[in-house]
C-alpha cells in the first residue's frame, strides 16, 4: 500500500526525496527525468508511485525514471514512461535495488 502526499511536478526534472510517495507530472511539455532516492535511504518495501497526470506523455515526450549511483531498477539503470496517464509503482529492497511493484 502506498500512502502519503502528492508531489506535483511542472515540466522539470526532479530528484526524489526519501519521503516522497506520489510524484505526478501535472505539466509535461518536454522529456523529463526523475532520479530515484538511493534504495538504502528508504526502508525495505518502501513504495513510490511516479506518473503522468498531464496526458501529454508519449514516446516523443517521456518521463525517464533513473536510479542513483550503482542502484538498479530491476536489472537496469532506468525505465521510461511513454504513455499518457500511465503510473508506475516502484518498491525498494532497502539495499540497492528498486522493483516494479
Secondary structure as GFF3:
##gff-version 3
##sequence-region A 1 101
A	DSSP	beta_strand	6	10	.	.	.	ID=ss1
A	DSSP	beta_strand	14	15	.	.	.	ID=ss2
A	DSSP	beta_strand	22	27	.	.	.	ID=ss3
A	DSSP	beta_strand	32	35	.	.	.	ID=ss4
A	DSSP	three_ten_helix	39	41	.	.	.	ID=ss5
A	DSSP	beta_strand	47	52	.	.	.	ID=ss6
A	DSSP	beta_strand	63	66	.	.	.	ID=ss7
A	DSSP	beta_strand	72	73	.	.	.	ID=ss8
A	DSSP	beta_strand	78	81	.	.	.	ID=ss9
A	DSSP	beta_strand	87	92	.	.	.	ID=ss10
A	DSSP	beta_strand	97	100	.	.	.	ID=ss11
###
